[in-house]
């Protein structure tokens, strides 16, 4: 069977029209959704938590040679971690805030005992560090 | 002496006939086009060499040919007949695709949808010419100008036609610089070709790039679940790329994995064109319909862009419609070049890539739709 008769016999017209509508409809919906995507993201985006504001300028502090000032300056950053925390979490925060020499700073704070070990890998700030 | 004569009778020289010689010439032509003319070398070179290897005559029954059980080529060919290689290629393609130009200009996605009309027109033509419905659907998908999609659908619906359909699809992809420009010029005026597109509508955030593959896979695969084997890996590859947390995986998918799949896909598809199986009247019909499909797809995109211009304040360059076929990035490049010929300062490439990316999604959806139609 050939010609228009073959198309009709195999339901060709319906397949072509339905297929065209589906692909056109599908991509139109996708196009509409992605055109609104930035608005949706804006709607669902949580307002960034007001993290304890860190008002630098870090460059003014000698983070390695003045651990007391460094501890005072950095302590508010860890408020979300609670009283005890892992050094890895502290390191992550320092990195997130793009603080200079995070690893060396933590070492300096430990050596100066501003970071005190609680055992089991947990640390806390020295209680009287604010007074120093 | 008898042993020597027996050996001679088993050689390819003795077993060859004109059909094999003709196919080997086609293979050499493909290799020539790939190396000397640099027409889609990544595809034509493995296919061309595969055609040469697949058409060396051999003594049947030794488990040598691609269609003989337990032959090495047969095992490699399993990746084609099972639809494995196309899925892997789509994974790599997703990891390589940057959707930011499409996300910045969502309206251009419609051109990617319009260019798929060539598929349905060819479906009707193939049915009218006497092809069985499953064969007609496999031939029609050539209009998507997407080799892996064509191979995937044909493997599912009409595996006996994989050779001619794959060769037709890849040939027309390689012939984009010859087929598309005349159609683009024929259907557009000089004024239309000179239309400039704004640089970008808005900057795209990382969150949008991250959300898109998830939204895309959900929307498209819910609409046409039969496209999961293509669009699933495609969007997964893109998500890996955009997440930026698995750079190693994304890089591997977009380099080693897609390259490996392309080598085996091209080589085995080429080898599947064994003259005694390939050279039939149907193959000629498939080639003719393939060119019709590709031309209509190009024309549909251009005409749809012109229709959109009737309703839109900000006109779009109708040349972009030709990039709605999913031959990435060949057709986008061609649109860009045709635009540049009219105005050397009119850069259409990024806009054309938006249409191209949407064309990839569109043709995969069409494959899913056709497959689900034929499963009924």
Interface residues (C-beta under 8 A of the other chain):
Chain A: X1 X2 X3 X4 X6 X7 X10 X12 X13 X15 X16 X17 X18 X19 X20 X22 X23 X24 X26 X27 X28 X29 X30 X31 X32 X33 X34 X35 X37 X38 X41 X45
Chain B: X102 X103 X106 X107 X109 X110 X112 X113 X114 X116 X117 X119 X120 X121 X123 X124 X127 X128 X129 X130 X133 X136 X202 X205 X207 X208 X211 X212 X215 X216 X219 X220 X223 X224 X358 X361 X362 X365 X366 X369 X370 X373
